[in-house]
Amino acid sequence: MLREIPTRWMDVDNYGHVNNVEYLSYFDTAVNGWYIENGLLDMTAAEQVFLVVETQCQYHGEIRFPDTVFAGLKVSKIGNSSVCFDIALFRNNQDQPCATGKYVHVLVDRKTRRPVAIGAMHRNLFLTAQAGFE
């Protein structure tokens, strides 16, 4: 499954294409949308939360307004307290990604901000997302 993300007029910079910082916003939207759909994100009551510790993006083509971005996700690595997502962004209905990258989250205690081990329920969901772009 690919997550559909519409571009916005404000995403475009003076060069006429979506600014590079917006690509990371699309990554964030895709990952957190997946978390919400799978019951892994409760922004107000969860005792544990995922924090971003690393991002990486390679640009292969431009996105413009009013394009639609399709973000594909797959889990590439699951650690004790971390998870790494591989992400590809596709412009409209193109077959080749306009950007690829990764997004690394660490599960932490909400109050102490110290890493905690990923539990069995989370780990099983991450394992199902290792198969391919979801």
C-alpha positions as CSV (number, residue, x, y, z in Angstrom):
1,M,0.0,0.0,0.0
2,L,1.2,3.5,-0.8
3,R,0.2,6.5,1.3
4,E,-1.2,9.3,-0.8
5,I,0.1,12.8,0.2
6,P,-1.1,15.9,-1.7
7,T,1.4,18.6,-2.3
8,R,0.6,22.1,-1.1
9,W,1.3,25.5,-2.7
10,M,3.4,26.4,0.3
11,D,5.7,23.4,-0.3
12,V,7.1,25.0,-3.4
13,D,10.2,27.1,-3.3
14,N,11.6,29.9,-5.5
15,Y,13.0,27.3,-8.0
16,G,9.4,26.1,-8.8
17,H,9.7,22.7,-7.2
18,V,8.9,21.2,-3.8
19,N,11.6,22.3,-1.3
20,N,14.0,19.6,-0.1
21,V,12.9,20.0,3.6
22,E,9.3,19.0,2.6
23,Y,10.5,15.5,1.5
24,L,11.3,14.8,5.2
25,S,7.9,16.0,6.1
26,Y,6.4,13.5,3.6
27,F,8.6,10.8,5.3
28,D,7.2,11.8,8.7
29,T,3.6,11.8,7.5
30,A,4.0,8.3,5.9
31,V,5.6,6.7,9.0
32,N,3.3,8.3,11.6
33,G,0.3,7.5,9.4
34,W,1.4,3.9,9.4
35,Y,1.8,4.0,13.2
36,I,-1.7,5.4,13.7
37,E,-3.3,2.8,11.3
38,N,-1.6,0.0,13.2
39,G,-2.4,1.3,16.7
40,L,1.2,2.2,17.6
41,L,0.8,5.9,18.1
42,D,-1.3,7.6,20.9
43,M,-0.1,11.2,21.0
44,T,-1.7,12.0,24.3
45,A,-1.7,9.0,26.5
46,A,1.2,6.7,25.5
47,E,3.8,6.1,28.1
48,Q,6.3,5.3,25.3
49,V,6.9,7.3,22.1
50,F,9.0,7.0,19.0
51,L,11.5,9.8,18.4
52,V,13.4,10.4,15.2
53,V,17.2,9.9,15.6
54,E,18.3,9.8,11.9
55,T,17.0,10.6,8.5
56,Q,18.5,10.3,5.1
57,C,17.2,11.3,1.6
58,Q,18.5,10.9,-1.9
59,Y,16.8,13.0,-4.5
60,H,16.2,11.5,-8.0
61,G,13.6,13.9,-9.5
62,E,11.5,16.9,-8.8
63,I,8.1,17.1,-7.2
64,R,5.9,20.1,-8.1
65,F,2.6,21.5,-7.1
66,P,-0.1,20.2,-7.6
67,D,1.5,16.8,-7.8
68,T,0.4,13.9,-5.6
69,V,3.1,12.1,-3.7
70,F,2.8,8.4,-3.0
71,A,5.0,7.2,-0.1
72,G,5.9,3.5,0.2
73,L,7.3,2.1,3.4
74,K,9.1,-1.0,4.5
75,V,10.9,-1.8,7.7
76,S,14.6,-2.6,6.9
77,K,15.9,-3.2,10.4
78,I,14.5,-3.8,13.9
79,G,16.8,-3.3,16.9
80,N,16.3,-3.6,20.6
81,S,14.7,-0.1,20.9
82,S,15.0,1.2,17.3
83,V,13.3,0.6,13.9
84,C,14.5,1.7,10.5
85,F,12.1,2.4,7.7
86,D,13.1,2.5,4.0
87,I,10.9,5.0,2.2
88,A,10.3,5.8,-1.5
89,L,8.4,8.8,-2.7
90,F,6.7,8.5,-6.1
91,R,5.4,11.5,-8.1
92,N,1.9,11.1,-9.4
93,N,1.7,7.7,-11.2
94,Q,5.4,7.4,-12.0
95,D,7.1,4.0,-11.6
96,Q,10.5,5.4,-10.6
97,P,10.8,7.1,-7.2
98,C,11.7,10.8,-7.1
99,A,13.3,10.3,-3.7
100,T,14.4,7.4,-1.5
101,G,15.7,7.4,2.0
102,K,15.5,6.1,5.5
103,Y,13.9,7.1,8.8
104,V,15.1,5.8,12.1
105,H,13.0,5.9,15.3
106,V,13.9,5.0,18.8
107,L,11.2,4.0,21.3
108,V,11.6,6.0,24.5
109,D,9.9,6.5,27.8
110,R,7.8,9.6,27.4
111,K,8.9,11.2,30.7
112,T,12.6,10.2,30.9
113,R,13.3,10.1,27.2
114,R,15.5,7.0,27.8
115,P,15.3,4.1,25.3
116,V,13.0,1.2,26.1
117,A,12.9,-2.2,24.4
118,I,10.4,-2.7,21.6
119,G,7.7,-5.1,22.9
120,A,6.3,-8.2,21.1
121,M,3.2,-6.5,19.7
122,H,5.2,-3.7,18.1
123,R,7.9,-6.1,16.9
124,N,5.4,-8.4,15.2
125,L,3.8,-5.4,13.4
126,F,7.2,-4.3,12.2
127,L,8.0,-7.8,11.0
128,T,4.9,-7.7,8.8
129,A,6.2,-4.5,7.2
130,Q,9.6,-6.0,6.3
131,A,8.2,-7.8,3.2
132,G,8.1,-4.8,0.9
133,F,6.7,-1.4,0.3
134,E,3.5,-1.1,2.2
